[in-house]
């Protein structure tokens, strides 16, 4: 239930440390191989996606895009126009 050696601060050996040196080396090599294989699969999927986009004729997105904003996008537009821009009525 309670891990008494770890509660008392004593060193406990990990399951990997209990293996014989040859078996430990094989386990670590297999783990490293799986990690390398995973990165290789990610790279192949990325390259395949790029090739597919080129085949379909879709241009890759530019790395730096300029915002397509006009000055009016930043300004607060009043609901009622100011008095100097108010429409002139025909009675005046």
Beta strands, then each sheet from edge to edge (+ up, - down):
end
